Amino acid sequence: MTTLTLTPGAATLDDLARIYREEASVRLDPACRPAIELAHARIAKAVAGEDAVYGVNTGFGKLASVKIASEDTATLQRNLILSHCCGVGPAIPRGHARLLMALKLLSLGRGASGVRLEVVDLIEAMLERGVTPVIPAQGSVGASGDLAPLAHMAAAMMGHGEAEFEGRVMPGGEALAAAGLTPLEFGPKEGLALINGTQFSTAFALAGLFDAWRAASSALVISALSTDAIMGSTAPLQPEIHALRGHRGQIEAGETMRALLNGSDIRESHVANDARVQDPYCIRCQPQVTGAAMDVLRMAARTLEVEANAATDNPLVLVGADLIVSGGNFHAEPVGFAADMIALAVAEIGAIAQRRVALIVDPVLSFNLPPFLTPNPGLNSGYMIAEVTTAALMSENKHLANPCVTDSTPTSANQEDHVSMAAHGARRLGQMIDNLNRILGVELLCAAQGIDFRAPLATSETLQRVVTRVRKDVATLDEDRYLAPDLERSARMVAGGEITRAAAIEMPELST
């Protein structure tokens, strides 16, 4: 298993994507350890003093005015974690949980949380040996930290709750023991440092970002295939058009589509004497729409890269100023905005893709392709209902794209009276991207079918590689058959990045 060394404050999107996709293990740069120790020493000093310090020798939330005796601080942290394990719903995927743990390491590594090095060491060891806490998906409102889900992570570190190890879910203590690890008893502030923070929301938003970018890249390839399938014009891909507007995503989308279509015999066959003056927007404006979505994803990426490197618990130990200060870095408003931006981009990529599906199956608009892409229409329905399915998925994504960050509600006896709702704003991205991949999967099948009908004219060598990849898993639709498995296979190709790999050309990068 690959082990990444991360420098707190400087982890990159590429690093985080590897943790998510490859389940890479993580270790913090040893250079951060002295700062962690200094912050812990400042917490120890506070415990020995008389002043009330939130979460160190006081209760939590509305109970912050209750002073806790020094001999009870360990019990305070234990009770905090167990009482906050109120998550409900299905367990989050293992890749998301591991990314969450890596993000928590980055936050602790900033040297402002006051935990012992043993806390960092245990998270690193759990990632290395494959002990993954079972974390319910629901329960966070995205402020005061992702309290409930992070408490389930912390509970596993204490030997409570549940964890997965070697494919089996078991009590947290058993999982640690099976991996040769020992549970921790948390000291002053350590439990609070673990559950205050935005790591749950940020992990899901990052996962959504990475998967949305893969879908956007696939959409460029598939839309180029659709353009050739309906014998669309490549004139709107002229680089001067996009340079005159100046948006990076639009320029890159146009450039990518030009490269994909370069050398197409189908395109050359109708360059002259084509009675059509303009294609519908879903063909002509693909660079403007998906390119704009790519720019929005990059904006979200900038926010999430900053957040991934942030210290987001409370209170924070300001070693240089010799202060322990209660603030609000746990409020996930930036993550909530980023998640809503990603949702908008995902919905729009799917909306224009669905219109291309509708175009290809419509004989009035598809430039002489047979109705619903079947060689014997009437007896056969072809891709008629597959298009209807894409309309259903597109509409579902429109509803899911409504903003979550504006839906605050007061909690904790009005102490936490404005919350971000970033957690479910980020979680909903998974369902939206599943829907998008299925829309794009249907478009892929329709576009490949359209290319088949254009024979003996051939598409470009680049796009023919894509068609060949499709035909490895899904045969040409000569007559009606049970289609659901075909749709799932095609969606998996899109979700797995098979389409861009088959094209084998340089694609735009997410890096900002």
QUIDA-V225506 format. One record per backbone hydrogen bond with DSSP energy under -0.5 kcal/mol. NH is the residue of the N-H (numbers start at 1). CO is the residue of the C=O. E is the energy in kcal/mol with one decimal. If there is no record, write none. Layout:
NH&CO&E + NH&CO&E
//
This chain:
4&25&-3.2 + 6&4&-0.6 + 6&27&-2.7 + 8&6&-0.7 + 10&7&-2.7 + 16&12&-2.2 + 17&13&-2.6 + 18&14&-1.9 + 19&15&-1.9 + 20&16&-2.1 + 21&17&-3.2 + 22&18&-2.3 + 23&19&-0.8 + 24&18&-1.0 + 25&2&-3.3 + 27&4&-2.9 + 29&6&-2.8 + 32&29&-2.4 + 33&30&-1.6 + 36&32&-1.6 + 37&33&-2.3 + 38&34&-2.3 + 39&35&-2.0 + 40&36&-2.0 + 41&37&-2.3 + 42&38&-1.6 + 43&39&-1.7 + 44&40&-2.4 + 45&41&-1.9 + 46&42&-1.7 + 47&43&-2.3 + 48&44&-1.6 + 49&45&-0.7 + 49&46&-0.7 + 55&59&-0.8 + 56&53&-2.2 + 57&53&-2.0 + 59&63&-0.9 + 59&66&-1.6 + 63&60&-2.6 + 64&61&-1.5 + 66&63&-1.8 + 67&65&-0.6 + 68&57&-3.2 + 72&69&-1.9 + 73&70&-1.3 + 76&72&-2.5 + 77&73&-1.9 + 78&74&-2.2 + 79&75&-3.0 + 80&76&-2.2 + 81&77&-2.1 + 82&78&-2.4 + 83&79&-2.6 + 84&80&-1.4 + 85&81&-0.6 + 85&82&-0.9 + 86&84&-2.5 + 88&138&-2.3 + 92&135&-2.6 + 97&93&-2.1 + 98&94&-2.7 + 99&95&-1.9 + 100&96&-2.6 + 101&97&-2.1 + 102&98&-2.2 + 103&99&-2.5 + 104&100&-2.1 + 105&101&-2.0 + 106&102&-2.1 + 107&103&-2.1 + 108&104&-2.7 + 109&105&-2.5 + 110&107&-1.4 + 111&108&-1.6 + 119&116&-1.1 + 120&116&-1.0 + 121&117&-2.8 + 122&118&-2.0 + 123&119&-1.8 + 124&120&-2.4 + 125&121&-2.4 + 126&122&-2.6 + 127&123&-2.2 + 128&124&-2.4 + 129&125&-2.6 + 130&126&-0.8 + 131&126&-2.4 + 132&130&-0.8 + 132&164&-2.5 + 133&131&-0.6 + 134&162&-2.5 + 135&133&-0.7 + 136&134&-0.5 + 137&90&-2.2 + 138&88&-2.7 + 143&145&-0.7 + 145&330&-0.8 + 146&197&-3.0 + 147&145&-2.1 + 150&146&-2.3 + 151&147&-2.1 + 152&148&-1.5 + 153&149&-1.4 + 154&150&-2.5 + 155&151&-2.7 + 156&152&-1.5 + 157&153&-1.3 + 158&154&-1.3 + 159&155&-0.5 + 159&156&-1.0 + 160&155&-2.9 + 163&170&-2.7 + 164&132&-3.3 + 165&168&-2.9 + 168&165&-1.6 + 170&163&-2.7 + 172&161&-2.4 + 173&159&-1.5 + 175&171&-2.3 + 176&172&-2.3 + 177&173&-2.3 + 178&174&-2.7 + 179&175&-1.4 + 180&177&-1.6 + 181&176&-3.4 + 184&157&-2.2 + 186&184&-0.6 + 189&55&-0.6 + 190&187&-1.6 + 191&187&-0.7 + 193&189&-2.8 + 194&190&-1.6 + 195&191&-1.7 + 196&192&-2.5 + 202&198&-2.9 + 203&199&-2.3 + 204&200&-2.1 + 205&201&-2.3 + 206&202&-2.8 + 207&203&-2.5 + 208&204&-2.4 + 209&205&-2.4 + 210&206&-2.9 + 211&207&-2.4 + 212&208&-2.5 + 213&209&-2.4 + 214&210&-1.7 + 215&211&-2.1 + 216&212&-2.7 + 217&213&-2.4 + 218&214&-2.3 + 219&215&-2.4 + 220&216&-1.5 + 221&217&-1.4 + 222&218&-3.0 + 223&219&-2.6 + 224&220&-1.6 + 225&221&-1.9 + 226&222&-2.4 + 227&223&-2.4 + 228&224&-1.8 + 229&225&-2.3 + 230&226&-2.1 + 231&228&-1.3 + 232&227&-4.0 + 237&234&-2.0 + 238&235&-2.0 + 241&238&-1.0 + 242&238&-1.0 + 243&239&-2.4 + 244&240&-2.0 + 245&241&-0.8 + 246&242&-2.8 + 251&247&-2.5 + 252&248&-2.7 + 253&249&-2.7 + 254&250&-2.5 + 255&251&-2.2 + 256&252&-2.6 + 257&253&-2.4 + 258&254&-2.3 + 259&255&-2.0 + 260&256&-2.2 + 261&257&-2.0 + 262&258&-1.0 + 264&261&-1.7 + 265&458&-1.3 + 266&458&-1.8 + 268&264&-1.8 + 269&265&-1.6 + 270&266&-0.5 + 270&267&-1.3 + 271&268&-0.9 + 275&273&-0.6 + 283&280&-1.8 + 284&280&-2.6 + 285&281&-3.1 + 286&283&-1.0 + 289&285&-2.2 + 290&286&-2.0 + 291&286&-0.8 + 291&287&-0.9 + 292&288&-0.8 + 293&289&-2.2 + 294&290&-2.2 + 295&291&-1.9 + 296&292&-2.2 + 297&293&-2.5 + 298&294&-2.0 + 299&295&-1.9 + 300&296&-2.3 + 301&297&-2.3 + 302&298&-2.0 + 303&299&-1.6 + 304&300&-2.6 + 305&301&-2.4 + 306&302&-1.8 + 307&303&-2.5 + 308&304&-2.4 + 309&305&-0.9 + 309&306&-0.8 + 310&307&-1.5 + 312&310&-0.7 + 315&325&-0.5 + 316&325&-2.7 + 317&112&-2.9 + 318&316&-0.7 + 318&323&-2.9 + 319&317&-1.1 + 322&318&-0.8 + 322&319&-1.0 + 323&318&-2.0 + 325&316&-2.6 + 325&323&-0.5 + 327&325&-0.6 + 331&328&-2.0 + 332&142&-2.2 + 336&332&-2.7 + 337&333&-2.5 + 338&334&-2.2 + 339&335&-2.8 + 340&336&-2.2 + 341&337&-2.2 + 342&338&-2.4 + 343&339&-2.4 + 344&340&-2.1 + 345&341&-2.2 + 346&342&-2.7 + 347&343&-2.4 + 348&344&-2.1 + 349&345&-2.4 + 350&346&-2.0 + 351&347&-2.1 + 352&348&-2.2 + 353&349&-1.6 + 354&350&-2.5 + 355&351&-1.4 + 356&352&-1.4 + 357&353&-2.0 + 358&354&-2.4 + 359&355&-2.0 + 360&356&-2.5 + 361&357&-1.8 + 362&358&-0.5 + 362&359&-0.9 + 363&361&-0.7 + 365&362&-1.3 + 366&362&-1.9 + 368&363&-0.7 + 372&361&-2.2 + 373&370&-2.3 + 374&371&-1.3 + 377&374&-0.6 + 378&380&-1.8 + 379&377&-0.6 + 380&376&-1.9 + 383&372&-2.6 + 384&381&-1.8 + 387&383&-1.8 + 388&384&-1.1 + 389&385&-2.4 + 390&386&-1.8 + 391&387&-1.8 + 392&388&-2.0 + 393&389&-2.4 + 394&390&-2.7 + 395&391&-2.3 + 396&392&-2.2 + 397&393&-2.3 + 398&394&-1.8 + 399&395&-1.8 + 400&396&-2.4 + 401&397&-1.7 + 402&399&-1.4 + 407&404&-2.0 + 408&406&-0.7 + 411&416&-2.5 + 415&412&-2.1 + 416&411&-1.6 + 417&415&-1.0 + 421&141&-3.1 + 425&421&-1.5 + 426&422&-2.4 + 427&423&-2.4 + 428&424&-2.0 + 429&426&-1.1 + 430&427&-1.4 + 431&427&-0.6 + 432&428&-1.9 + 433&429&-2.7 + 434&430&-2.1 + 435&431&-2.3 + 436&432&-2.5 + 437&433&-2.9 + 438&434&-1.6 + 439&435&-2.2 + 440&436&-2.9 + 441&437&-2.0 + 442&438&-2.1 + 443&439&-2.3 + 444&440&-2.5 + 445&441&-1.9 + 446&442&-2.6 + 447&443&-3.1 + 448&444&-2.5 + 449&445&-2.3 + 450&446&-2.5 + 451&447&-2.3 + 452&448&-2.1 + 453&449&-1.7 + 454&450&-0.9 + 454&451&-0.9 + 455&452&-1.3 + 457&454&-1.8 + 463&260&-0.6 + 464&460&-2.5 + 465&461&-1.6 + 466&462&-1.0 + 467&463&-2.3 + 468&464&-2.7 + 469&465&-2.0 + 470&466&-2.3 + 471&467&-2.5 + 472&468&-0.8 + 472&469&-0.6 + 473&469&-0.7 + 473&470&-1.4 + 474&470&-2.8 + 478&476&-1.3 + 483&481&-0.7 + 486&483&-0.7 + 487&483&-2.0 + 488&484&-2.0 + 489&485&-2.5 + 490&486&-2.4 + 491&487&-2.3 + 492&488&-2.3 + 493&489&-1.9 + 494&490&-1.9 + 495&491&-2.9 + 496&492&-2.5 + 497&494&-1.5 + 498&493&-2.0 + 499&493&-0.8 + 501&497&-1.8 + 502&498&-2.2 + 503&499&-1.9 + 504&500&-1.6 + 505&500&-0.5
//
